[in-house]
Amino acid sequence: MSIMLSILVAAFLLPAQVASMPCANIATTQTKPVRGRDGVAAVLKVSSEDDHNKNSHDCQAVYQLLTMPGPAGTPLVVELLTSDGDWSRSLFLHLNGFSLNGSRVFGSFSETGKFPSAYLFDYDTTDGKVRLIDLKKRLGHMAAPKCGSSFDVIGTTAAGAIVLELNSTQCPASNGRWLLSPTASNVRRLPQDASFLGLYEFKDGAP
């Protein structure tokens, strides 16, 4: 198991909305919804089928984020990524939730197989744009192979950087809170005394 695959599989053990399935013909799974402000909700979904390419007959997976303005609203479908790969490879979903102000949705998805992959997505509800972050490129240098690190998006900074919580029993040097900057390609540790904005927590009667 590659380092990034172990990071993502371990991440799905953390408390968040998660789902998984093997890549198969005409199959679908999705997470339970997370709630944002003003009744908005989000669901992370993956669908798979034969890619109908006669030269390969690989299994195609389509990742989508569904945002719903309210109980009676029509879902907005946000296309995240389409992948082609081995049949029966495992597809994992992990939906973290909304930023504190409700303008961004965070989550991740990953795959096993010949070419394992892992992506974190940052969806901006105000302009409809999605930023995909290749975690293999961004976090691969932070832990040695077989570290089995787990991560979770836990908030943002005032400047908009994503705050990640990393944990590993085998590689404690990587543990702690890290920043994924929206403008820089590097990942840096969040100072212990630095404050940040946690994700939105829905409560009955909350706006």
C-alpha positions in Angstrom: 0.0 0.0 0.0 1.5 3.4 -1.0 2.0 6.1 1.5 -0.8 8.3 0.1 -3.2 5.4 -0.1 -2.5 4.6 3.6 -3.0 8.3 4.5 -6.4 8.3 2.8 -7.6 5.0 4.0 -6.7 5.9 7.6 -8.4 9.3 7.1 -11.7 7.6 6.5 -11.6 6.2 10.0 -12.0 9.7 11.4 -15.4 11.1 12.4 -16.9 12.5 9.1 -19.3 11.5 6.4 -17.7 8.6 4.6 -18.6 5.9 2.0 -16.7 3.4 -0.2 -17.3 0.8 -2.8 -15.5 -1.3 -5.4 -15.5 0.0 -9.0 -18.1 -2.0 -10.8 -20.6 -1.7 -13.7 -23.6 0.5 -12.9 -22.8 1.1 -9.2 -23.2 4.2 -7.1 -22.6 5.2 -3.5 -22.6 8.5 -1.6 -22.0 10.0 1.8 -24.7 11.1 4.2 -25.3 14.9 3.9 -23.5 17.5 5.9 -25.3 20.7 6.8 -24.2 24.3 6.3 -25.8 27.6 7.0 -29.3 28.6 6.0 -30.4 25.0 5.4 -27.8 24.3 2.7 -26.6 20.7 2.6 -23.9 18.8 0.6 -23.4 15.1 -0.4 -20.3 13.5 -2.0 -21.1 10.9 -4.6 -19.3 8.4 -6.9 -20.8 6.4 -9.8 -19.0 3.8 -11.8 -19.5 1.7 -15.0 -17.6 0.2 -17.9 -15.8 2.9 -19.8 -16.9 1.3 -23.1 -13.4 1.6 -24.5 -12.9 -1.5 -26.7 -9.1 -1.2 -26.3 -9.2 -1.4 -22.5 -12.6 -2.0 -20.9 -11.4 -0.3 -17.7 -13.8 0.8 -15.0 -14.7 4.5 -15.0 -15.5 6.4 -11.8 -17.2 9.8 -11.8 -17.0 11.9 -8.6 -19.6 14.5 -7.9 -20.5 17.0 -5.2 -24.2 17.6 -4.8 -25.2 20.8 -3.0 -28.8 21.5 -2.0 -30.2 24.9 -1.0 -32.8 23.4 1.2 -35.3 20.5 1.7 -37.3 21.6 -1.3 -34.4 22.8 -3.5 -33.1 21.2 -6.6 -29.5 19.8 -6.1 -26.7 21.5 -7.9 -24.3 18.9 -9.4 -20.6 19.8 -9.3 -18.4 17.6 -11.4 -15.2 16.9 -9.5 -13.2 14.3 -11.5 -13.6 11.3 -13.8 -11.0 8.5 -13.6 -10.4 5.3 -15.5 -8.7 2.3 -13.9 -8.8 -1.3 -12.7 -12.1 -3.2 -12.2 -12.8 -3.7 -8.5 -10.4 -1.1 -7.3 -11.7 0.5 -4.1 -13.2 4.0 -4.3 -13.3 6.0 -1.1 -15.3 9.2 -0.2 -14.7 11.5 2.8 -16.8 14.6 3.2 -15.6 17.0 5.9 -18.1 19.8 5.7 -18.5 23.6 5.2 -16.2 26.4 6.2 -17.4 28.5 9.1 -18.9 31.2 6.9 -20.5 28.5 4.7 -18.8 29.6 1.5 -16.6 26.6 1.0 -17.1 22.8 1.1 -14.2 20.4 1.8 -13.7 16.7 1.3 -11.5 14.1 -0.4 -11.6 11.0 -2.5 -9.1 8.3 -3.2 -8.6 5.0 -5.1 -6.6 1.8 -4.9 -5.4 -0.2 -7.9 -2.4 0.0 -10.2 -2.3 3.8 -10.0 -3.6 4.8 -6.6 -4.6 8.4 -6.2 -5.9 10.8 -3.6 -7.4 14.3 -4.0 -8.7 16.9 -1.6 -11.3 19.2 -3.1 -12.2 22.8 -2.1 -15.5 24.0 -3.6 -16.4 27.6 -3.5 -20.2 28.1 -3.3 -20.0 31.8 -4.2 -18.4 31.4 -7.6 -19.0 27.7 -8.3 -15.3 26.9 -8.8 -13.5 23.7 -7.6 -9.9 23.5 -6.6 -8.5 19.9 -6.6 -5.4 19.3 -4.6 -3.3 16.2 -5.5 -2.4 14.9 -2.1 0.2 12.5 -3.5 2.2 15.5 -4.7 1.5 17.8 -1.8 1.8 15.5 1.3 3.9 12.6 0.0 7.2 14.1 1.3 5.9 14.6 4.8 6.0 11.0 6.0 8.1 8.0 5.2 6.5 4.9 3.5 4.3 2.8 5.7 3.6 5.6 8.1 -0.1 5.1 7.9 -0.8 8.7 8.6 -4.4 10.0 8.7 -5.6 13.5 8.0 -8.7 15.6 8.4 -9.7 19.1 7.2 -10.5 20.9 10.5 -10.8 24.5 9.3 -9.3 27.5 7.5 -7.2 30.5 8.4 -8.3 34.1 8.0 -6.2 34.2 4.8 -8.0 31.2 3.4 -5.5 28.5 3.8 -6.8 25.0 4.6 -5.9 23.6 8.0 -5.2 19.8 8.2 -4.8 17.6 11.2 -2.3 14.8 10.6 -1.8 11.8 12.9 0.5 8.8 12.7 1.5 6.3 15.4 4.5 5.2 13.4 5.8 8.6 12.2 5.1 11.1 15.0 7.2 13.8 13.4 4.4 14.4 10.9 1.7 14.7 13.6 0.0 18.1 14.2 -1.7 20.8 12.2 -0.5 21.8 8.7 -1.4 24.5 6.3 -2.3 24.0 2.6 -2.0 27.5 1.1 -4.4 28.5 -1.7 -1.5 30.2 -3.5 1.7 28.4 -2.7 2.6 24.8 -3.6 4.3 24.0 -0.3 2.8 22.7 2.9 3.9 24.2 6.2 3.2 23.5 9.9 0.7 25.7 11.7 2.4 27.3 14.7 1.1 26.0 18.0 -0.2 29.4 19.2 -1.8 30.2 15.8 -5.6 30.6 15.7 -7.9 29.4 12.9 -11.5 29.1 12.0 -13.1 25.7 12.6 -15.6 24.1 10.2 -19.2 25.0 10.6 -21.1 22.8 13.1 -24.8 22.5 12.4 -27.1 22.8 15.4 -30.9 22.7 15.5 -32.2 26.2 15.2 -28.9 27.5 13.9 -28.9 29.9 10.9 
